[in-house]
Amino acid sequence: MDRRPGLSVRLKLTLSYAGFLTLAGVLLLVAVGVFLLDQGWLLTNERGAVRATPGTVFLRSFAPTAAWVMAFLLVFGLVGGWFLAGRMLAPLDRITEATRTAATGSLSHRIRLPGRRDEYRELADAFDEMLARLEAHVAEQRRFAANASHELRTPLAVSKAILDVARTDPHQDPGEIIDRLHAVNTRAIDLTEALLLLSRAGQRSFTREQVDMSLLAEEATETLLPFAEKHGVTLETRGHVTLALGSPALLLQLTTNLVHNAIVHNLPGRGRVWIHTAAGPRTTRLVVENTGDLISPHQASTLTEPFQRGTERIHTDHPGVGLGLAIVNTITQAHDGTLTLTPRHSGGLRVTVELPAAAPHTGR
């Protein structure tokens, strides 16, 4: 914003300090002068003690001294105020410098203001925390953009290769080419829709309403039951009414992604998936567990990043687009919830989603 130049804060504080100090001095001198006028003074001359009028004494003896005192207070207030204002505003100068540095794109800079906690330190710490989160978010967005560009380029490159082969080989079966192109385009469409869902969930532009997570778990299980049977995975769902506050469509997508991910990353032909919902005093919990290969805690912590598929655990012909748990994480954050991924000792993964609970409707 373009603003007209004005007085600096340091100069304003200096004038304020000097003004208040001078005003205090004036009030004090006036009080002393009034007291002396009431009491009266004795002047001595050659003929002895003579009682003089108070006004004359005040003008001759007290007024010059008071003027010198006022001049001293004014100068002292300006010099001392300028020094004190500089000391008080020094942390603000560091914060301003850090802000300008961050505005140039350097998010790694931190203020790290020393000293005990006060308003300046709280502001500096909050600014450092904001920079840290912003830096992590920007880095995540850059990784996501690079991965998304790579993932979107892959089906296009495959389609181009298929068409080039078909053009150079006129004897190739057209039906085979169409089937391969259909599979590649389906994957590209799935990836694009997943990216759009991830973007919409992160914007939090949805209406919150009461949602029964147990019903969503049953719906997701019924939808994915044929897919689970095809891969030899057994689904078990249990839980009572568990009310959460959020978007039914997004929470259904969250539940479906978790169940689908548990089916895909499982033991072939003998896998199991457990879906459990539970209600707490303030949170609603959705737990999805699955059997599978052993996972390290470090690997589990990276599975929510986009395009982290854990390919060493995939034993099916449906690898997905690598955004399942990333979408789950984004939807959970958009609902002010927490997502926890814990490796099971016997293999597989335990995913816990905790969402703010919704108060049940009461009727008469």
Solvent accessible surface area in square Angstrom, and as a share of the most:
residue,aa,sasa,rsa
1,M,197,0.88
2,D,145,0.75
3,R,179,0.65
4,R,225,0.82
5,P,138,0.86
6,G,70,0.67
7,L,103,0.51
8,S,62,0.40
9,V,82,0.47
10,R,80,0.29
11,L,58,0.29
12,K,106,0.45
13,L,53,0.26
14,T,4,0.03
15,L,88,0.44
16,S,48,0.31
17,Y,78,0.30
18,A,3,0.02
19,G,40,0.39
20,F,146,0.61
21,L,60,0.30
22,T,28,0.16
23,L,96,0.48
24,A,55,0.43
25,G,6,0.06
26,V,57,0.33
27,L,111,0.55
28,L,117,0.58
29,L,29,0.14
30,V,85,0.49
31,A,59,0.46
32,V,58,0.33
33,G,2,0.02
34,V,79,0.45
35,F,122,0.51
36,L,39,0.19
37,L,67,0.33
38,D,109,0.56
39,Q,105,0.47
40,G,16,0.15
41,W,77,0.27
42,L,119,0.59
43,L,66,0.33
44,T,116,0.67
45,N,71,0.36
46,E,172,0.77
47,R,229,0.84
48,G,30,0.29
49,A,77,0.60
50,V,75,0.43
51,R,164,0.60
52,A,22,0.17
53,T,85,0.50
54,P,58,0.37
55,G,39,0.37
56,T,46,0.26
57,V,5,0.03
58,F,59,0.25
59,L,124,0.62
60,R,175,0.64
61,S,54,0.35
62,F,25,0.10
63,A,33,0.26
64,P,68,0.43
65,T,78,0.45
66,A,16,0.12
67,A,62,0.48
68,W,195,0.69
69,V,55,0.32
70,M,41,0.18
71,A,49,0.38
72,F,130,0.54
73,L,32,0.16
74,L,83,0.41
75,V,90,0.52
76,F,115,0.48
77,G,4,0.04
78,L,67,0.33
79,V,101,0.58
80,G,22,0.21
81,G,2,0.02
82,W,115,0.40
83,F,117,0.49
84,L,97,0.48
85,A,0,0.00
86,G,16,0.16
87,R,161,0.59
88,M,106,0.47
89,L,20,0.10
90,A,47,0.37
91,P,16,0.10
92,L,62,0.31
93,D,92,0.48
94,R,103,0.37
95,I,13,0.06
96,T,51,0.30
97,E,110,0.50
98,A,0,0.00
99,T,61,0.36
100,R,173,0.63
101,T,42,0.24
102,A,17,0.13
103,A,88,0.68
104,T,113,0.66
105,G,54,0.52
106,S,45,0.29
107,L,30,0.15
108,S,78,0.51
109,H,73,0.33
110,R,40,0.15
111,I,6,0.03
112,R,176,0.64
113,L,18,0.09
114,P,86,0.54
115,G,62,0.60
116,R,225,0.82
117,R,200,0.73
118,D,52,0.27
119,E,139,0.62
120,Y,53,0.20
121,R,51,0.18
122,E,88,0.39
123,L,90,0.45
124,A,0,0.00
125,D,81,0.42
126,A,58,0.45
127,F,28,0.12
128,D,20,0.10
129,E,106,0.47
130,M,98,0.44
131,L,1,0.01
132,A,44,0.34
133,R,175,0.64
134,L,75,0.37
135,E,61,0.27
136,A,62,0.48
137,H,96,0.43
138,V,41,0.23
139,A,38,0.30
140,E,71,0.32
141,Q,87,0.39
142,R,173,0.63
143,R,118,0.43
144,F,39,0.16
145,A,56,0.43
146,A,64,0.50
147,N,54,0.27
148,A,10,0.08
149,S,69,0.45
150,H,97,0.43
151,E,19,0.09
152,L,62,0.31
153,R,153,0.56
154,T,54,0.32
155,P,5,0.03
156,L,123,0.61
157,A,55,0.43
158,V,58,0.33
159,S,18,0.11
160,K,131,0.56
161,A,53,0.41
162,I,6,0.03
163,L,96,0.48
164,D,45,0.23
165,V,73,0.42
166,A,25,0.20
167,R,187,0.68
168,T,107,0.62
169,D,58,0.30
170,P,109,0.69
171,H,169,0.75
172,Q,36,0.16
173,D,83,0.43
174,P,90,0.56
175,G,35,0.34
176,E,83,0.37
177,I,20,0.10
178,I,113,0.57
179,D,97,0.50
180,R,105,0.38
181,L,35,0.17
182,H,127,0.57
183,A,62,0.48
184,V,22,0.12
185,N,77,0.39
186,T,57,0.33
187,R,72,0.26
188,A,23,0.18
189,I,98,0.50
190,D,67,0.34
191,L,0,0.00
192,T,60,0.35
193,E,101,0.45
194,A,12,0.09
195,L,28,0.14
196,L,95,0.47
197,L,24,0.12
198,L,20,0.10
199,S,58,0.38
200,R,134,0.49
201,A,0,0.00
202,G,47,0.45
203,Q,122,0.54
204,R,120,0.44
205,S,87,0.56
206,F,46,0.19
207,T,108,0.63
208,R,89,0.32
209,E,88,0.39
210,Q,54,0.24
211,V,9,0.05
212,D,23,0.12
213,M,1,0.00
214,S,11,0.07
215,L,108,0.54
216,L,16,0.08
217,A,0,0.00
218,E,85,0.38
219,E,82,0.37
220,A,1,0.01
221,T,18,0.11
222,E,126,0.56
223,T,90,0.52
224,L,18,0.09
225,L,76,0.38
226,P,88,0.55
227,F,39,0.16
228,A,0,0.00
229,E,117,0.52
230,K,150,0.63
231,H,28,0.13
232,G,30,0.29
233,V,7,0.04
234,T,67,0.39
235,L,24,0.12
236,E,67,0.30
237,T,52,0.30
238,R,162,0.59
239,G,34,0.33
240,H,160,0.71
241,V,99,0.57
242,T,1,0.01
243,L,33,0.16
244,A,0,0.00
245,L,73,0.36
246,G,0,0.00
247,S,10,0.06
248,P,51,0.32
249,A,76,0.59
250,L,20,0.10
251,L,0,0.00
252,L,49,0.24
253,Q,62,0.28
254,L,0,0.00
255,T,0,0.00
256,T,33,0.19
257,N,18,0.09
258,L,3,0.01
259,V,0,0.00
260,H,45,0.20
261,N,22,0.11
262,A,3,0.02
263,I,1,0.01
264,V,5,0.03
265,H,14,0.06
266,N,4,0.02
267,L,34,0.17
268,P,81,0.51
269,G,57,0.55
270,R,171,0.63
271,G,1,0.01
272,R,93,0.34
273,V,0,0.00
274,W,67,0.23
275,I,1,0.00
276,H,50,0.22
277,T,3,0.02
278,A,25,0.20
279,A,68,0.53
280,G,28,0.27
281,P,140,0.88
282,R,205,0.75
283,T,48,0.28
284,T,3,0.02
285,R,82,0.30
286,L,1,0.01
287,V,4,0.03
288,V,2,0.01
289,E,36,0.16
290,N,5,0.03
291,T,23,0.13
292,G,9,0.08
293,D,55,0.29
294,L,132,0.66
295,I,12,0.06
296,S,55,0.35
297,P,103,0.65
298,H,143,0.64
299,Q,37,0.16
300,A,2,0.01
301,S,77,0.49
302,T,33,0.19
303,L,6,0.03
304,T,29,0.17
305,E,64,0.29
306,P,15,0.09
307,F,21,0.09
308,Q,79,0.35
309,R,48,0.17
310,G,12,0.11
311,T,95,0.55
312,E,109,0.49
313,R,10,0.04
314,I,34,0.17
315,H,88,0.39
316,T,32,0.18
317,D,111,0.57
318,H,78,0.35
319,P,66,0.41
320,G,22,0.21
321,V,23,0.13
322,G,14,0.13
323,L,1,0.00
324,G,27,0.26
325,L,11,0.06
326,A,6,0.05
327,I,6,0.03
328,V,0,0.00
329,N,36,0.18
330,T,27,0.16
331,I,0,0.00
332,T,1,0.00
333,Q,100,0.44
334,A,2,0.02
335,H,0,0.00
336,D,86,0.45
337,G,15,0.14
338,T,81,0.47
339,L,34,0.17
340,T,74,0.43
341,L,29,0.15
342,T,61,0.36
343,P,31,0.20
344,R,55,0.20
345,H,187,0.83
346,S,91,0.59
347,G,0,0.00
348,G,0,0.00
349,L,2,0.01
350,R,91,0.33
351,V,6,0.04
352,T,20,0.11
353,V,0,0.00
354,E,54,0.24
355,L,2,0.01
356,P,47,0.30
357,A,36,0.28
358,A,12,0.10
359,A,86,0.67
360,P,87,0.55
361,H,156,0.70
362,T,131,0.76
363,G,74,0.71
364,R,300,1.09
